[in-house]
């Protein structure tokens, strides 16, 4: 999967949100707020193909958690990003 063209990560008042460059990408009913870990993962895969294994590897490297937990968390995040339309397969 890959982050869809037109979505950008921005810091606003100490929080990180994902913004759309064009109006057709915007759903004004949703504001996508990312926590520190999700920001780290977004920045780690921005502009390239990735899957849950790649995200899990990044989590293991940064936080030293077990591979099983990292993969579970990464899979959940991939599903969330797919559900809200931030990524495409």
PAVOSE-63237 format. One record per residue (C-alpha): residue number from 1; residue in one letter; x, y, z. Coordinates in steps of 0.001 Angstrom, whole numbers, plus 500000, padded with zeros to 6 digits. Example, Ala and Ser with C-alpha at 12.3 -4.5 7.8 and 13.67 -1.06 7.14 Angstrom:
<node num="1" residuo="a" xx="512300" yy="495500" zz="507800"/>
<node num="2" residuo="s" xx="513670" yy="498940" zz="507140"/>
//
This chain:
<node num="1" residuo="x" xx="500000" yy="500000" zz="500000"/>
<node num="2" residuo="x" xx="500987" yy="503625" zz="499686"/>
<node num="3" residuo="x" xx="499840" yy="506950" zz="501123"/>
<node num="4" residuo="x" xx="497478" yy="508527" zz="498593"/>
<node num="5" residuo="x" xx="498752" yy="511461" zz="496592"/>
<node num="6" residuo="x" xx="497561" yy="514772" zz="497975"/>
<node num="7" residuo="x" xx="497658" yy="513980" zz="501682"/>
<node num="8" residuo="x" xx="500221" yy="515817" zz="503789"/>
<node num="9" residuo="x" xx="501223" yy="515617" zz="507432"/>
<node num="10" residuo="x" xx="501263" yy="518999" zz="509154"/>
<node num="11" residuo="x" xx="501924" yy="520201" zz="512677"/>
<node num="12" residuo="x" xx="499339" yy="522605" zz="514046"/>
<node num="13" residuo="x" xx="499631" yy="523964" zz="517574"/>
<node num="14" residuo="x" xx="501713" yy="520989" zz="518698"/>
<node num="15" residuo="x" xx="499373" yy="518382" zz="517188"/>
<node num="16" residuo="x" xx="499891" yy="516468" zz="513966"/>
<node num="17" residuo="x" xx="497065" yy="516224" zz="511467"/>
<node num="18" residuo="x" xx="496746" yy="514974" zz="507922"/>
<node num="19" residuo="x" xx="495523" yy="517553" zz="505416"/>
<node num="20" residuo="x" xx="494372" yy="517160" zz="501818"/>
<node num="21" residuo="x" xx="495791" yy="519348" zz="499061"/>
<node num="22" residuo="x" xx="492617" yy="519381" zz="496970"/>
<node num="23" residuo="x" xx="488943" yy="519747" zz="497791"/>
<node num="24" residuo="x" xx="487916" yy="516404" zz="496269"/>
<node num="25" residuo="x" xx="490050" yy="514596" zz="498860"/>
<node num="26" residuo="x" xx="488523" yy="516424" zz="501808"/>
<node num="27" residuo="x" xx="485769" yy="514958" zz="503937"/>
<node num="28" residuo="x" xx="484800" yy="517845" zz="506189"/>
<node num="29" residuo="x" xx="483257" yy="515411" zz="508665"/>
<node num="30" residuo="x" xx="486677" yy="514001" zz="509583"/>
<node num="31" residuo="x" xx="489860" yy="515471" zz="510910"/>
<node num="32" residuo="x" xx="492710" yy="512980" zz="510912"/>
<node num="33" residuo="x" xx="494833" yy="513413" zz="514036"/>
<node num="34" residuo="x" xx="497956" yy="511266" zz="514443"/>
<node num="35" residuo="x" xx="499658" yy="510392" zz="517699"/>
<node num="36" residuo="x" xx="503456" yy="510373" zz="518065"/>
<node num="37" residuo="x" xx="503840" yy="506753" zz="516956"/>
<node num="38" residuo="x" xx="501603" yy="507187" zz="513906"/>
<node num="39" residuo="x" xx="503548" yy="510322" zz="512918"/>
<node num="40" residuo="x" xx="506790" yy="508341" zz="513143"/>
<node num="41" residuo="x" xx="505332" yy="505597" zz="510945"/>
<node num="42" residuo="x" xx="503843" yy="508071" zz="508433"/>
<node num="43" residuo="x" xx="507201" yy="509796" zz="508060"/>
<node num="44" residuo="x" xx="508943" yy="506436" zz="507738"/>
<node num="45" residuo="x" xx="506845" yy="505323" zz="504771"/>
<node num="46" residuo="x" xx="505906" yy="508591" zz="503101"/>
<node num="47" residuo="x" xx="506535" yy="508377" zz="499365"/>
<node num="48" residuo="x" xx="507118" yy="504620" zz="499230"/>
<node num="49" residuo="x" xx="505274" yy="501310" zz="499225"/>
<node num="50" residuo="x" xx="504744" yy="499616" zz="502581"/>
<node num="51" residuo="x" xx="502779" yy="496949" zz="504384"/>
<node num="52" residuo="x" xx="502195" yy="495900" zz="507993"/>
<node num="53" residuo="x" xx="505586" yy="494134" zz="508068"/>
<node num="54" residuo="x" xx="507394" yy="497368" zz="507188"/>
<node num="55" residuo="x" xx="505478" yy="499314" zz="509840"/>
<node num="56" residuo="x" xx="506123" yy="496580" zz="512405"/>
<node num="57" residuo="x" xx="509851" yy="496743" zz="511678"/>
<node num="58" residuo="x" xx="509827" yy="500479" zz="512267"/>
<node num="59" residuo="x" xx="508011" yy="499997" zz="515580"/>
<node num="60" residuo="x" xx="510475" yy="497328" zz="516730"/>
<node num="61" residuo="x" xx="513422" yy="499548" zz="515792"/>
<node num="62" residuo="x" xx="512102" yy="502636" zz="517578"/>
<node num="63" residuo="x" xx="510356" yy="501206" zz="520614"/>
<node num="64" residuo="x" xx="512031" yy="497823" zz="521124"/>
<node num="65" residuo="x" xx="508701" yy="496019" zz="521406"/>
<node num="66" residuo="x" xx="508185" yy="492404" zz="520400"/>
<node num="67" residuo="x" xx="507578" yy="491522" zz="516762"/>
<node num="68" residuo="x" xx="504163" yy="490007" zz="517504"/>
<node num="69" residuo="x" xx="502890" yy="493142" zz="519271"/>
<node num="70" residuo="x" xx="504424" yy="495399" zz="516617"/>
<node num="71" residuo="x" xx="502752" yy="493436" zz="513814"/>
<node num="72" residuo="x" xx="499389" yy="493526" zz="515585"/>
<node num="73" residuo="x" xx="499628" yy="497291" zz="516072"/>
<node num="74" residuo="x" xx="500827" yy="497834" zz="512486"/>
<node num="75" residuo="x" xx="497998" yy="495722" zz="511068"/>
<node num="76" residuo="x" xx="495463" yy="497737" zz="513047"/>
<node num="77" residuo="x" xx="496943" yy="501017" zz="511830"/>
<node num="78" residuo="x" xx="496940" yy="499840" zz="508198"/>
<node num="79" residuo="x" xx="493263" yy="498937" zz="508508"/>
<node num="80" residuo="x" xx="492449" yy="502324" zz="510030"/>
<node num="81" residuo="x" xx="494340" yy="504216" zz="507312"/>
<node num="82" residuo="x" xx="492574" yy="502150" zz="504644"/>
<node num="83" residuo="x" xx="489162" yy="502690" zz="506251"/>
<node num="84" residuo="x" xx="489543" yy="506475" zz="506345"/>
<node num="85" residuo="x" xx="490977" yy="506612" zz="502833"/>
<node num="86" residuo="x" xx="494523" yy="507782" zz="503527"/>
<node num="87" residuo="x" xx="496219" yy="504903" zz="501733"/>
<node num="88" residuo="x" xx="495643" yy="502833" zz="498631"/>
<node num="89" residuo="x" xx="496664" yy="499295" zz="497747"/>
//
